[in-house]
Every structure is written in C-alpha cells, then in structure tokens.
Amino acid sequence: MTRRQFLAQTAATLLPWQGPVLDIHAHLFYHGRTNEQLLAHCRALGIAKAVLLPAEGSMRPTPAGGNEGCVALEREHPELFVRFSSADVTTPGAIDRIRKFLKNGGIGIGEQKFPVAADGPEMRDVFELAAEFRVPVLMHFEEG
C-alpha cells in the first residue's frame, strides 16, 4: 500500500468529507507514471484540482516532466490542473527560467529540492522572485 492509498483510505473512514479534494503535490512521470495514469489517479481519488510541480532538475529524467511538460498537460486539462514553476537554482539562468513560467501562468514556485541553504543566496533570489509575483514557494526539506 502506498502512502497516498493509506491516507486516502484512512481519511475516507474517518471523515464524511463531501467537499473537493485538492492534490497540492503532483509530478509528471513520477516513478515512470504516464500522463494517462496520472489522470486516472486523479479521477479515482475524486481530485477536483491538482497542482503540477515540475521538479525540474531535482528528479531524473525531467525533460518531459519539466516546466514545458506541465504547461502542456495544464493546457490539455485546464479543468483539473494548475502548475508551479521550477528550475535548479544551482545552475545559471534559473531565476530567469522560473520567471518565464510564472509569466505564462504558473501560480507558484516549486518544488525546490536542491542542495542549498534555505536562507542562502540562491533561495533568497527565489524568495525575491516570489515576492515580485506574489506567489508561494514549495520547498522540500531532507536530512542527509
């Protein structure tokens, strides 16, 4: 049983929930899952809206699941998906890349999952960009 299956089954038994289900953490091609499988997953769980996180540079491979892939899937299914923008902040041009995908419809920045300090210069640049666009930042924290 996966973590998502466990949480879905537990929530279903504890709460008589009738409201919309929001998935705030969806990746394209996660563990090889196709877009069709992601759509089936969303339908099976009754998800009303899912936030696509490009994870560009933090998950391998990312080309199909990067910013462009998220834009394409959102355009195919605007009723289901919104998206964030992401880029590897340890590489040149990352802030410009994130800005590009915020300008064309991204509603947040993330998932930022890179080996930098949360209060370091790379993330300060991200936070300044987030303030400029008035969007949230989703960061992944990991020990070790």
N, C-alpha and C positions, 0 to 999 in steps of 0.2 A: 504494500500500500504506500502510495506517495504521500508527501506532506500535504499537498493540496487535496487529495482524496480524503485523508484523515480529517483535515479541517472542515471540508465541505460536509462530510458525514456527521461530524460532531456538532457543527452549527445547525444542521438540519434537525437533529434530535433534540437540541436544547431550545431553539428559538422558533416560534411560529412566524418566521420572517416572511413578509409579503411585499417588501419594498424591492427596489432594484439592487442587483448585485454588480459591484464595480470591481474590476481587476486592475489594480494600480501598478502591476509589475509583470508585463508580458514581453517576452523576447521572441523574435523571429528565429526559426531554425534551432531552437533550444534542444540540445541533445538529438539533433537531426530531424526534429518535427517539421513537417511541411506546413505551408500556409493553410492548406485544406484541413490538416489535422488541428491546427490552432483554431480555425473557425468551428470545427466540430466540438472541440473542447469548450469553447465559449458558449455554444448552443446547449451542450449537455449540462453545463453548470448554470444556465439561465443568466449569463452575464449580459447586462444591459449596455455597458461601455467598458472598454479595455484601453489602458494606456500602453502604447508600444514604446519600449525602451531600446534604442539602437545598440547599446553596448559596443559601440564602435571602438575597436582596438583592445577591448577587455575580454572578449570571447573570440575564440578561433574556430572556424573562419568567420569573419564579419562582413565580407563584401556584400553578400546577398541579404544579410540581416542588419546592415548598417543604416545610416540615415536615408539613403535612396530607397532601400527596400521597405522601410517604414512608411515613407511618403507614398510609395506605390500601393501598399496594402490599405493605407488610410483612404486613398482616392478610390479604390475599388469598393470599400465598405465604410463610407463615412458615418453610417448609422451606428456602427459598432466601435470604431477605433478613433482615438486621438493619439498624438505622439509627442515625445520629448525629442530633444536634440542632444547629441553627444559626440565627443572626439577625445582622443588620447591627449591629455594635457601635457604629456612629456614630449610631445612632438611639435615641431614648428608649425604655425598656422592653425593650431587647434581652436583658438578663440574665434578666429575668422570663420572657421568651418561651423562651429556651434552657432554663431551669429547668423550665418546663411540659412540654416534650417529653422531658426527661430523666426526669421523674417518671412519664411514661406509657410508658416502655420504651426510650428512647434509651440507647445504650451508649457514647456519646462525644460530643464537641463538634467540629463542623467540617462542612464545610471552611470555615475562617475565612480570608476572602480580601478584606480591607478595607484601605483606605489609612490604617493606624495603625501606630505603632511597636510592634515585637514586645515591648518592655519598657515600653510606655506604660500609662497608667491604664486604657484600655479592655480591653487584653489582660490586665492584672493582675486585673481583675474576672472575666474568663473563667477564668483560672488558679485563682482562689479558688473559683469555682463547680465547676471540675473536681476540685479537692481535696475539696470538700464531698461530691461524688457518687462520688469515686474512679474517674474516667473519664479517658481520654486526650483530647488536643486535637490535631486535624489542622490545621496552618496551611499556607497557600500563600504562598510567597515569590516575589517577582518584582522584577526590576531595572527601574527606569524607569517 
